[in-house]
Amino acid sequence: MKKIIIEVAKNFLFYSFHFLFRFLYLLLFFLPINKNKMYGNHFDGKPYGDSPKYIFEELKKLNRHVIIIWNSSNPKSQVKIDNVVYVRNNSLRQLFHLATSSVWVSSVRMPLFLIKKKKQIYYHTWHATLNMKRVENECPDLLSSRYIATAKHDSKMIDYFISDNDDQTASFINDFWCKKKPKILKFGCPRNDGIFINDGVLKKSLKLEDKRILLYAPTFRNNSSLDVYNINFKRLIETLNNKTGDSWIIFIRLHPRIHNLVKSIKFDETIRDASCISDINCVLNEFDCLITDYSSIIFDFVYTRKPSFIYASDINEYKEERSFHLDLFDLPFSVSQNNDELIKNILEFDYSNYEKKLNEFQSKINFYSKGDASNLCARHILNELEK
């Protein structure tokens, strides 16, 4: 009974909010569109980043008159960037710019209260290139009715999905509640363009040129617990040092949804906090190794051709909670469920065997990225605006 009451209360608050914002939005709906204004969104207020950022930065190179409106949960805290204006999420200014922007680019679902004009163009980049876990209509029983209503409405508005591989293309077609076959641009993932350029900016800025860095980037759990992130980092560093003969340090990056829990982790000179790196993809190629659990970052890291490992101590529990889109044990990465297995897999790692599996996997999935996705998207946008 308690769960039912909570759900009813959530629905009431959700639909009341969207009813109010739909009314306010309609008051602005007939304002003229500014052709040079583009609206960007990543996780409803996260810092300027992910694929929308990369597309916009390329657009600015091609058209110096472009104005970027970025949805932010805290505009005053954002770094000043040329031609980028920050607006607070769920504000009247946000509604004004949504109504008057010629293009929307988002990595997540846009709000239910929105109505897209015929002359506006909406590009959706999604925030995962290849889903480890089931998403959208693959797992409707795991999603709230509020999210499903939002997702269905959002898919009606989307003009173009940006895809990174054949699996993602199929997912957009089959799982994203599209009533008609969606238009898909097989350009690759814009945020991964930086992977194809290794300028060493991270190691240089932190004076770590003589170090090798392992990135530990797990995904979140619904209960926001850190118990499953129980890697023995000191033992891990010792193992890496002994196996390679190099000096290793570990960067830990929690999922954006739980980055506030990073204060619970003890850091030192060899174990560092990477959550402060707002745009991890632009420096992803500087990490020498990756460990994750069910995060799709492992598929971004594939482009670096460097070693990746899966450490997941709660596979059965997570499978019940979210279920898997891909079988972990069919991937080219070793799977460890405890620290002993992780150490064993690292010690027994053979790059030639790993590379062979990686080649087979990439051939099967057919990844599209070649380092020019942002440019292709930007040129497509400018061409559409000229029609």
C-alpha positions in Angstrom: 0.0 0.0 0.0 2.9 2.3 0.9 4.5 1.8 -2.6 1.2 2.6 -4.3 0.8 5.8 -2.4 4.3 6.9 -3.2 3.8 6.1 -6.9 0.6 8.1 -7.0 2.3 11.0 -5.3 5.2 10.8 -7.8 2.8 10.8 -10.7 0.8 13.7 -9.3 4.0 15.8 -8.9 5.4 14.8 -12.3 2.3 15.5 -14.3 1.5 18.7 -12.4 5.0 20.0 -13.1 4.7 19.2 -16.8 1.2 20.6 -17.1 2.5 23.9 -15.7 5.6 24.0 -17.9 3.6 23.0 -21.0 1.3 26.0 -20.3 4.3 28.4 -19.9 6.0 26.9 -22.9 2.9 27.5 -25.1 3.1 31.2 -24.2 6.5 31.3 -25.9 5.8 28.8 -28.6 5.1 31.3 -31.4 8.2 33.4 -30.9 10.4 33.4 -34.0 13.3 30.9 -34.4 16.9 32.2 -34.4 18.6 30.2 -37.1 22.0 30.6 -35.4 20.9 29.4 -32.0 21.4 25.8 -31.0 20.2 24.1 -27.7 22.2 21.4 -26.0 21.4 19.0 -23.2 23.4 16.3 -21.4 21.7 14.5 -18.4 19.4 17.4 -17.8 21.9 19.9 -16.5 25.3 18.2 -16.5 28.4 20.3 -17.6 29.1 21.1 -21.2 30.1 17.7 -22.6 29.4 14.4 -24.3 28.5 14.2 -27.9 26.4 17.5 -28.0 29.5 19.4 -27.0 31.7 17.9 -29.7 29.1 18.6 -32.4 28.7 22.2 -31.2 32.5 22.8 -31.1 32.7 21.7 -34.7 29.7 23.9 -35.6 31.5 26.9 -34.2 34.5 26.2 -36.5 32.2 26.1 -39.5 30.0 29.0 -38.5 31.3 31.7 -36.2 27.8 33.1 -35.7 26.5 30.0 -34.0 25.2 30.6 -30.4 25.1 27.5 -28.1 22.5 27.4 -25.3 23.5 24.8 -22.8 21.1 23.4 -20.2 22.8 23.6 -16.8 21.8 22.7 -13.2 24.2 25.4 -12.0 25.0 28.0 -14.7 27.2 30.2 -12.4 29.6 27.4 -11.7 30.3 26.6 -15.4 33.5 27.5 -17.2 33.1 30.3 -19.7 33.4 29.2 -23.3 33.1 31.3 -26.4 29.7 31.4 -27.9 28.2 29.2 -25.1 25.4 30.6 -22.9 24.3 28.6 -19.9 20.7 28.5 -18.8 19.3 27.0 -15.7 17.4 23.8 -16.0 13.6 24.2 -15.5 13.6 28.0 -15.8 11.7 30.5 -17.9 15.0 31.3 -19.7 15.3 27.6 -20.6 11.8 27.6 -22.1 12.5 30.8 -24.1 15.6 29.3 -25.6 14.0 26.0 -26.3 11.2 27.8 -28.2 13.6 30.0 -30.2 16.5 27.6 -31.0 16.7 26.2 -34.5 18.3 22.9 -33.5 18.2 20.7 -30.4 20.9 18.2 -29.6 20.5 15.9 -26.6 22.1 12.8 -25.2 19.1 11.9 -23.1 15.3 12.2 -23.3 13.9 15.7 -23.5 11.0 16.8 -21.2 7.4 15.7 -21.7 6.1 19.3 -21.8 8.1 20.1 -25.0 6.5 20.6 -28.4 8.9 20.8 -31.3 8.1 23.2 -34.1 8.1 22.0 -37.7 11.1 24.2 -38.6 13.1 23.0 -35.6 15.5 20.0 -36.0 16.2 17.6 -33.1 19.3 15.4 -33.2 19.5 12.7 -30.5 23.0 11.3 -29.6 22.1 8.9 -26.7 24.7 8.6 -24.0 25.9 5.0 -24.6 27.4 3.8 -27.9 26.7 0.1 -27.3 24.5 -1.0 -24.4 25.8 -3.6 -22.0 22.5 -3.6 -20.2 18.9 -3.5 -21.6 17.4 -0.1 -22.2 14.1 1.5 -23.2 11.6 -1.0 -24.6 13.9 -3.9 -24.0 13.0 -3.6 -20.3 9.7 -1.7 -19.9 8.9 -3.5 -16.6 12.0 -1.8 -15.1 11.0 1.7 -16.1 8.4 4.0 -14.5 5.3 4.9 -16.4 6.6 8.5 -16.2 9.8 7.7 -18.1 8.0 5.6 -20.7 5.5 8.5 -21.4 8.5 10.9 -21.7 10.5 8.5 -24.0 7.5 7.9 -26.3 6.9 11.6 -26.6 10.6 12.3 -27.1 10.9 9.7 -29.9 8.0 11.4 -31.8 10.0 14.7 -31.8 13.4 13.3 -32.8 14.4 14.0 -36.4 17.8 12.2 -36.5 19.5 9.6 -34.3 23.3 9.5 -34.4 24.5 6.0 -34.3 28.0 4.5 -33.6 27.5 0.8 -34.7 25.1 -1.7 -36.2 23.8 -2.8 -32.8 22.9 0.7 -31.8 21.2 1.3 -35.1 19.0 -1.8 -34.5 18.3 -0.6 -31.0 17.1 2.8 -32.2 14.8 1.1 -34.7 13.4 -1.7 -32.4 13.7 -0.4 -28.8 13.2 3.4 -28.8 9.4 3.5 -29.2 9.5 5.0 -32.7 6.2 4.7 -34.4 7.8 4.9 -37.8 11.3 3.9 -39.0 13.6 6.5 -37.6 16.2 8.5 -39.6 19.6 7.3 -38.5 22.9 8.9 -39.3 25.6 6.3 -39.2 28.4 8.8 -38.5 29.9 7.3 -35.4 29.9 8.7 -31.9 31.0 12.4 -31.8 32.3 12.3 -28.3 34.8 9.6 -29.3 36.5 11.8 -32.0 39.1 12.8 -29.4 40.2 9.2 -29.0 41.8 9.3 -32.4 44.0 12.2 -31.3 46.6 11.5 -28.6 48.0 14.9 -27.5 49.0 13.8 -23.9 47.3 16.9 -22.4 46.2 15.0 -19.2 49.5 13.4 -18.3 51.3 16.7 -19.1 49.0 18.8 -17.0 49.3 16.5 -14.0 53.0 15.8 -14.6 52.5 12.1 -15.0 54.4 11.4 -18.2 56.5 8.8 -16.4 53.4 6.9 -15.1 50.9 4.5 -16.6 47.3 5.1 -15.6 44.5 2.6 -15.1 41.0 4.1 -15.2 38.3 2.4 -13.0 34.9 3.6 -14.2 32.0 1.5 -12.9 28.3 2.3 -13.6 25.8 3.1 -10.8 23.4 0.9 -8.9 19.8 1.8 -8.1 20.6 1.7 -4.4 23.6 4.1 -4.9 25.7 1.7 -2.8 29.5 1.6 -3.0 29.8 -1.9 -1.6 30.2 -3.5 -5.1 33.2 -1.3 -5.9 35.4 -3.4 -3.6 38.5 -3.7 -5.7 41.7 -4.0 -3.6 43.5 -1.1 -5.3 46.8 -1.4 -3.5 47.0 -5.1 -4.5 46.0 -4.2 -8.0 48.7 -1.5 -8.4 51.4 -3.9 -7.0 50.3 -6.6 -9.6 50.4 -4.1 -12.5 53.8 -2.8 -11.4 55.2 -6.3 -11.2 53.7 -7.5 -14.5 54.8 -4.6 -16.6 57.8 -3.2 -14.8 56.3 0.2 -15.0 54.9 2.5 -12.3 51.1 2.6 -12.2 48.5 4.8 -10.6 44.7 4.4 -10.6 42.1 7.0 -11.5 38.6 6.4 -10.2 35.6 7.9 -12.0 32.1 7.2 -10.6 29.0 7.5 -12.8 27.5 11.0 -13.0 24.4 9.9 -11.1 26.5 9.0 -8.0 29.5 11.3 -8.3 28.6 12.9 -5.0 29.6 9.7 -3.3 33.2 10.1 -4.3 33.9 11.7 -0.9 33.5 8.3 0.6 36.6 7.0 -1.2 40.1 7.5 0.3 42.5 8.9 -2.3 46.3 9.3 -2.2 49.1 9.8 -4.7 48.5 6.4 -6.3 44.7 6.4 -6.2 43.2 9.6 -7.6 39.8 11.1 -8.2 38.9 11.4 -11.9 35.3 12.5 -11.2 36.5 16.1 -11.6 37.3 15.5 -15.2 34.0 16.7 -16.7 34.8 15.3 -20.2 36.4 11.9 -19.8 36.2 11.0 -23.5 38.6 13.8 -24.6 41.4 12.2 -22.6 40.3 8.5 -22.8 43.2 7.7 -25.1 45.7 8.7 -22.4 44.7 5.9 -20.1 46.7 2.7 -20.4 44.1 0.3 -19.1 40.4 0.2 -18.1 38.4 -1.7 -15.6 34.6 -1.3 -15.4 31.6 -3.5 -14.7 28.5 -2.8 -16.9 29.4 0.6 -18.2 29.3 1.2 -22.0 32.6 3.2 -21.5 34.3 -0.1 -22.3 33.0 0.1 -25.9 34.4 3.6 -26.2 37.7 2.4 -24.9 37.7 -0.3 -27.6 38.9 2.4 -30.1 42.1 2.8 -28.1 43.0 -0.9 -28.6 44.3 -1.0 -25.0 43.5 -3.7 -22.4 40.1 -3.7 -20.7 38.8 -5.8 -17.9 35.4 -6.4 -16.4 35.1 -6.5 -12.6 31.6 -7.3 -11.5 31.0 -8.8 -8.0 27.2 -8.7 -8.3 26.4 -10.2 -11.7 23.4 -12.2 -10.6 21.9 -9.3 -8.6 22.5 -6.8 -11.3 21.0 -9.2 -13.9 17.8 -9.3 -11.8 17.8 -5.5 -11.4 18.6 -4.4 -15.0 19.1 -7.5 -17.1 21.7 -7.6 -19.9 21.6 -6.7 -23.5 24.9 -8.4 -24.2 26.2 -11.5 -22.5 29.3 -10.5 -20.5 31.0 -13.7 -21.2 30.7 -13.4 -25.0 32.7 -10.1 -24.9 36.4 -9.9 -25.7 37.1 -8.9 -22.1 37.9 -11.2 -19.1 35.3 -11.2 -16.4 36.2 -11.2 -12.7 33.8 -11.5 -9.8 36.3 -11.1 -7.0 39.8 -9.7 -6.4 41.6 -13.0 -6.8 40.0 -13.6 -10.2 40.9 -10.0 -11.2 44.5 -10.4 -10.3 44.7 -13.8 -12.0 43.2 -12.4 -15.2 45.7 -9.5 -15.2 48.7 -11.8 -14.7 47.5 -14.1 -17.4 46.6 -11.3 -19.9 48.1 -11.9 -23.3 47.7 -9.0 -25.7 47.9 -11.0 -29.0 45.0 -13.1 -27.9 43.1 -10.1 -26.7 43.7 -8.3 -30.0 42.4 -11.3 -31.9 39.1 -11.3 -29.9 38.9 -7.5 -30.2 39.1 -7.7 -34.0 36.4 -10.4 -34.1 34.1 -8.3 -31.9 34.6 -5.1 -33.8 33.9 -6.9 -37.1 30.7 -8.4 -35.6 29.4 -5.1 -34.2 30.6 -3.0 -37.1 31.6 0.3 -35.3 31.3 3.4 -37.5 33.6 5.9 -35.7 36.7 7.1 -37.7 37.4 10.4 -35.8 35.2 12.6 -37.9 31.7 12.1 -36.5 31.4 15.6 -35.1 32.3 17.2 -38.4 29.8 15.0 -40.2 27.1 15.9 -37.8 27.9 19.6 -37.9 27.9 19.7 -41.7 24.6 17.8 -41.7 23.0 20.4 -39.4 24.2 23.3 -41.5 22.9 21.6 -44.7 19.5 21.0 -43.1 19.2 24.6 -42.0 19.8 25.7 -45.6 16.8 23.8 -46.9 
